[in-house]
Amino acid sequence: MTGGAGFIGSEFVRSLLGADASARITVLDKLTYSGVEANLASVADHPGYTFVHGDICDADTVDALMPGHDVVVHFAAESHVDRSIEGAGPFVLTNVVGTQVLLDAARKHGVGRFVHVSTDEVYGSITEGSWTEEWPLAPNSPYSASKASSDLLALAYHRTHGMDVVVTRCSNNYGHHQFPEKVIPLFTTNLIDGASVPLYGDGGNIRDWLHVSDHCRGIELVMRGGRAGEVYNIGGGTEVTNKELTGLLLEATGTGWERVEHVADRKGHDLRYSLDISKIRTELGYEPQVAFADGLAATVAWYRDNRAWWEPLKAGLQPKAAQA
């Protein structure tokens, strides 16, 4: 499992190992600024857990680790849009080249299934309706372009080499242990600390929000039962504007709109994301279970109660707008 010390990856590891004493998982993580090994502390003593500090772009490391594994679940990625606008190089290297290295090693060693975890941002922006898995890819940021490239590469290995590859594309995740450069933890921790929050443009950009536990349940369903060569959208079913989200976070932290700083809009900012999840619902029985109001309240409470986790991480961040 790549990127297992990150926000979504660590939730997936904790979920699988917590539910199955016989499970065996090797986590490969470079521990860049957003990878936090402490996210896996609760499973560190599980007999089936192994952690390897390494880079998915390091072919020798990946080749040495791959034998004996039945499944690769590939979470590792550079994922922050603002950072990709400032410099695309690390995104192309990790998201495209790193995926190629993993695919080559998995093919060489006969791994049974390769689950490539991607994003709805590869579809671009949609004014009305929702994206199905057949929708043409039209990414608008260097980040989403690098993920679209890795999606196509993974699917090409299925078509060319017959590998058992499945791709998932999720909507915006939120929940505990999310690195505090992303909008919900950034705004929450700023507001808890008495600071202002930066809102892009008029705040009218719309996102579909998905609790991390729902996302991981969807990935597990695809891992166990998805059809080879297929793409599965995993969404949360709750669309709100960034301005509406800001209002909910202000309310949850007991603060007011005087704490909101309107900043210039992001370059190429996608207006709206919306996933059609009919396919995973019909084929695999997926349904999001965490109501957005409940999940958001629990998330704010977690950041309020876990200052020792996020304060050191946030200390290294430069103030900037951070919105999905």
C-alpha positions as CSV (number, residue, x, y, z in Angstrom):
1,M,0.0,0.0,0.0
2,T,1.6,3.2,-1.1
3,G,1.1,6.5,0.7
4,G,-0.2,4.7,3.7
5,A,0.9,7.4,6.2
6,G,-1.2,10.0,4.5
7,F,-4.7,11.1,5.3
8,I,-6.7,8.6,3.2
9,G,-4.2,5.9,3.1
10,S,-3.8,5.7,6.9
11,E,-7.6,5.5,7.3
12,F,-7.6,2.6,4.9
13,V,-4.8,0.8,6.7
14,R,-6.4,1.4,10.1
15,S,-9.7,0.2,8.8
16,L,-8.4,-3.1,7.3
17,L,-6.1,-4.0,10.1
18,G,-8.7,-3.1,12.7
19,A,-11.3,-5.4,11.1
20,D,-9.0,-8.4,10.4
21,A,-6.4,-9.8,12.7
22,S,-5.1,-12.0,9.9
23,A,-4.6,-9.1,7.4
24,R,-1.1,-8.4,6.1
25,I,-0.2,-4.9,4.8
26,T,3.1,-3.4,3.8
27,V,3.0,0.4,3.8
28,L,5.5,2.2,1.5
29,D,5.6,5.9,2.2
30,K,8.2,8.5,1.5
31,L,7.1,10.6,4.5
32,T,7.1,13.9,2.7
33,Y,5.7,16.9,4.5
34,S,2.1,15.5,4.4
35,G,3.0,11.9,5.4
36,V,2.8,11.4,9.1
37,E,3.9,8.0,10.5
38,A,2.1,8.7,13.7
39,N,-1.2,8.3,11.8
40,L,-0.5,4.6,11.9
41,A,0.4,4.4,15.6
42,S,-2.8,2.6,16.5
43,V,-1.9,-0.4,14.2
44,A,1.9,-0.3,14.7
45,D,1.7,-3.5,16.9
46,H,-0.5,-5.4,14.6
47,P,1.3,-8.6,13.6
48,G,0.5,-8.1,9.9
49,Y,1.7,-4.5,9.7
50,T,5.0,-3.6,8.1
51,F,6.2,0.0,7.4
52,V,8.9,0.8,4.8
53,H,10.2,4.3,4.4
54,G,10.8,4.7,0.7
55,D,9.9,6.4,-2.6
56,I,7.6,4.9,-5.2
57,C,9.9,6.4,-7.8
58,D,12.8,4.3,-6.5
59,A,12.5,1.2,-8.8
60,D,15.0,-0.9,-6.8
61,T,13.0,-0.4,-3.6
62,V,9.7,-1.1,-5.2
63,D,11.0,-4.1,-7.0
64,A,12.4,-5.6,-3.8
65,L,9.1,-5.1,-1.9
66,M,6.7,-6.3,-4.5
67,P,7.2,-10.1,-4.5
68,G,4.7,-12.0,-2.3
69,H,1.9,-9.3,-2.4
70,D,-1.5,-10.1,-3.8
71,V,-2.8,-6.5,-4.2
72,V,-1.3,-3.0,-4.7
73,V,-3.5,-0.2,-3.4
74,H,-1.9,3.0,-4.7
75,F,-2.7,6.1,-2.7
76,A,0.7,7.9,-2.9
77,A,0.4,11.2,-4.7
78,E,1.2,14.9,-4.7
79,S,-2.3,16.3,-4.3
80,H,-2.4,20.0,-3.4
81,V,-3.6,22.1,-6.4
82,D,-2.0,25.4,-5.2
83,R,1.4,23.7,-4.9
84,S,1.0,22.2,-8.4
85,I,0.4,25.7,-9.8
86,E,3.5,27.0,-8.2
87,G,5.6,24.1,-9.5
88,A,4.4,21.0,-11.5
89,G,7.6,19.0,-11.5
90,P,7.1,17.0,-8.3
91,F,3.5,16.2,-9.4
92,V,4.6,14.8,-12.7
93,L,7.4,12.8,-11.1
94,T,5.4,11.3,-8.2
95,N,2.0,10.9,-9.8
96,V,3.1,9.8,-13.3
97,V,6.6,8.3,-13.1
98,G,5.9,6.8,-9.6
99,T,2.8,5.1,-10.9
100,Q,4.7,3.7,-13.9
101,V,7.4,2.3,-11.6
102,L,4.7,0.5,-9.5
103,L,2.9,-0.9,-12.5
104,D,6.1,-2.3,-14.0
105,A,7.0,-4.0,-10.7
106,A,3.5,-5.3,-10.2
107,R,3.5,-6.8,-13.7
108,K,6.9,-8.3,-13.3
109,H,6.0,-10.1,-10.1
110,G,2.5,-11.1,-11.0
111,V,0.6,-9.1,-8.5
112,G,-3.1,-10.1,-8.7
113,R,-4.8,-6.7,-8.6
114,F,-3.7,-3.1,-8.9
115,V,-6.0,-0.5,-7.4
116,H,-5.2,3.0,-8.6
117,V,-6.8,5.7,-6.4
118,S,-7.6,8.9,-8.3
119,T,-9.8,12.0,-8.2
120,D,-12.8,13.6,-9.7
121,E,-10.7,16.6,-10.7
122,V,-9.5,14.7,-13.8
123,Y,-12.9,15.4,-15.3
124,G,-12.4,19.2,-15.2
125,S,-15.5,21.2,-14.3
126,I,-19.2,20.6,-14.9
127,T,-22.0,23.2,-14.9
128,E,-24.9,20.8,-14.5
129,G,-25.5,17.1,-14.1
130,S,-22.9,14.7,-12.9
131,W,-19.9,12.9,-14.4
132,T,-20.2,9.2,-15.2
133,E,-17.1,7.1,-15.5
134,E,-17.2,7.4,-19.3
135,W,-17.0,11.2,-19.2
136,P,-14.0,12.6,-21.2
137,L,-11.1,13.7,-19.1
138,A,-10.4,17.5,-19.2
139,P,-8.1,18.4,-16.3
140,N,-7.5,22.1,-15.6
141,S,-4.6,22.1,-13.1
142,P,-1.2,20.6,-13.2
143,Y,-2.2,18.4,-10.3
144,S,-5.3,17.0,-12.0
145,A,-3.5,16.7,-15.3
146,S,-0.9,14.5,-13.6
147,K,-3.6,12.3,-12.1
148,A,-5.4,12.0,-15.4
149,S,-2.1,10.9,-16.9
150,S,-1.6,8.2,-14.3
151,D,-5.2,7.0,-14.7
152,L,-4.6,6.5,-18.4
153,L,-1.3,4.8,-17.8
154,A,-2.8,2.4,-15.3
155,L,-5.7,1.5,-17.7
156,A,-3.2,1.1,-20.6
157,Y,-1.4,-1.6,-18.6
158,H,-4.7,-3.4,-18.3
159,R,-5.4,-3.2,-22.0
160,T,-1.8,-3.8,-23.2
161,H,-0.6,-6.3,-20.7
162,G,-3.8,-7.8,-19.3
163,M,-3.1,-6.6,-15.8
164,D,-5.9,-6.6,-13.3
165,V,-6.2,-2.9,-12.8
166,V,-9.1,-0.9,-11.4
167,V,-9.3,2.9,-11.0
168,T,-11.3,4.8,-8.4
169,R,-12.1,8.5,-8.6
170,C,-13.4,10.2,-5.5
171,S,-14.9,13.6,-4.6
172,N,-13.4,15.9,-2.0
173,N,-12.5,14.0,1.2
174,Y,-12.7,15.4,4.7
175,G,-12.3,14.0,8.2
176,H,-9.7,13.4,11.0
177,H,-6.0,13.3,10.2
178,Q,-6.2,15.5,7.1
179,F,-3.1,17.6,6.6
180,P,-3.9,21.2,7.5
181,E,-3.2,22.8,4.1
182,K,-6.6,21.5,2.9
183,V,-9.6,23.8,3.2
184,I,-11.6,22.1,6.1
185,P,-8.6,21.6,8.5
186,L,-7.0,24.9,7.5
187,F,-10.1,26.9,8.2
188,T,-11.0,24.9,11.3
189,T,-7.5,25.3,12.9
190,N,-7.3,29.0,11.9
191,L,-10.6,29.7,13.4
192,I,-9.8,27.8,16.6
193,D,-6.6,29.9,16.9
194,G,-8.4,33.2,16.4
195,A,-6.9,33.8,12.9
196,S,-8.7,34.7,9.7
197,V,-9.5,32.4,6.8
198,P,-8.9,33.0,3.1
199,L,-11.9,32.6,0.8
200,Y,-11.2,32.4,-3.0
201,G,-13.2,34.8,-5.2
202,D,-16.9,35.0,-4.4
203,G,-16.9,31.6,-2.8
204,G,-19.3,30.2,-5.4
205,N,-17.2,27.1,-6.3
206,I,-19.1,23.9,-5.6
207,R,-17.7,20.7,-4.3
208,D,-19.2,17.3,-3.4
209,W,-17.9,16.2,0.1
210,L,-17.1,12.7,1.0
211,H,-16.1,11.5,4.5
212,V,-12.8,9.6,4.4
213,S,-14.3,6.5,6.0
214,D,-17.0,6.3,3.2
215,H,-14.2,6.7,0.6
216,C,-12.2,3.9,2.2
217,R,-15.2,1.6,2.3
218,G,-15.7,2.3,-1.4
219,I,-12.1,1.5,-2.2
220,E,-12.4,-1.8,-0.3
221,L,-15.5,-2.7,-2.3
222,V,-13.7,-2.0,-5.5
223,M,-10.5,-3.9,-4.3
224,R,-12.6,-7.0,-3.5
225,G,-15.2,-6.9,-6.2
226,G,-14.6,-4.4,-8.9
227,R,-14.2,-5.5,-12.5
228,A,-10.7,-5.4,-14.0
229,G,-10.1,-2.5,-16.4
230,E,-13.0,-0.5,-15.0
231,V,-13.3,3.0,-13.4
232,Y,-15.5,3.5,-10.3
233,N,-16.6,6.9,-9.1
234,I,-16.9,7.3,-5.3
235,G,-18.9,10.3,-4.1
236,G,-20.5,11.6,-0.9
237,G,-23.7,13.1,-2.3
238,T,-23.4,16.5,-0.6
239,E,-22.7,19.5,-2.8
240,V,-22.0,22.9,-1.1
241,T,-20.4,26.1,-2.3
242,N,-17.1,27.1,-0.6
243,K,-19.0,30.1,0.9
244,E,-21.6,27.8,2.4
245,L,-18.8,25.5,3.7
246,T,-17.1,28.5,5.3
247,G,-20.4,29.5,7.0
248,L,-20.8,26.0,8.4
249,L,-17.2,26.1,9.8
250,L,-17.8,29.6,11.3
251,E,-20.9,28.3,13.0
252,A,-19.1,25.2,14.3
253,T,-16.3,27.2,15.8
254,G,-18.5,30.0,17.2
255,T,-17.0,32.7,15.0
256,G,-18.3,35.3,12.5
257,W,-17.8,36.5,9.0
258,E,-15.4,39.2,10.1
259,R,-12.8,36.4,10.2
260,V,-13.1,35.8,6.5
261,E,-10.6,37.4,4.1
262,H,-11.7,37.5,0.5
263,V,-8.6,36.8,-1.7
264,A,-8.0,36.7,-5.5
265,D,-9.4,33.5,-7.1
266,R,-7.1,30.6,-7.9
267,K,-5.8,30.3,-11.5
268,G,-8.0,28.0,-13.5
269,H,-10.3,27.4,-10.6
270,D,-12.9,24.7,-11.4
271,L,-16.4,25.9,-10.8
272,R,-18.2,22.6,-9.9
273,Y,-17.5,19.0,-9.3
274,S,-20.2,16.3,-9.2
275,L,-19.9,12.5,-9.5
276,D,-22.5,10.1,-10.6
277,I,-22.1,7.0,-8.3
278,S,-24.7,4.8,-10.0
279,K,-22.1,2.3,-11.1
280,I,-20.5,1.5,-7.8
281,R,-23.9,1.6,-6.1
282,T,-25.4,-0.9,-8.6
283,E,-22.5,-3.2,-9.0
284,L,-21.0,-3.2,-5.5
285,G,-23.7,-1.9,-3.2
286,Y,-21.9,1.2,-2.1
287,E,-23.7,4.0,-0.2
288,P,-22.2,6.9,1.7
289,Q,-23.1,6.4,5.4
290,V,-21.7,9.5,7.1
291,A,-24.1,12.5,6.9
292,F,-22.2,15.6,6.1
293,A,-23.5,17.5,9.2
294,D,-22.4,14.7,11.5
295,G,-19.1,14.2,9.8
296,L,-18.2,17.9,9.8
297,A,-19.1,18.3,13.5
298,A,-17.0,15.3,14.3
299,T,-14.1,16.6,12.2
300,V,-14.1,20.0,13.9
301,A,-14.2,18.3,17.3
302,W,-11.3,16.1,16.4
303,Y,-9.1,19.1,15.4
304,R,-10.2,20.9,18.6
305,D,-9.1,17.9,20.7
306,N,-5.9,17.0,18.8
307,R,-3.9,20.2,18.7
308,A,-0.7,18.3,19.4
309,W,-1.2,16.4,16.1
310,W,-1.7,19.4,13.8
311,E,0.3,22.3,15.4
312,P,3.7,20.9,14.4
313,L,2.5,20.2,10.9
314,K,1.0,23.6,10.5
315,A,4.0,25.4,11.8
316,G,5.8,24.8,8.5
317,L,3.0,26.0,6.3
318,Q,3.0,29.5,4.7
319,P,-0.3,31.4,5.0
320,K,-2.2,31.0,1.7
321,A,-5.6,30.3,0.4
322,A,-6.4,26.6,0.3
323,Q,-9.6,25.5,-1.3
324,A,-10.7,22.5,-3.3
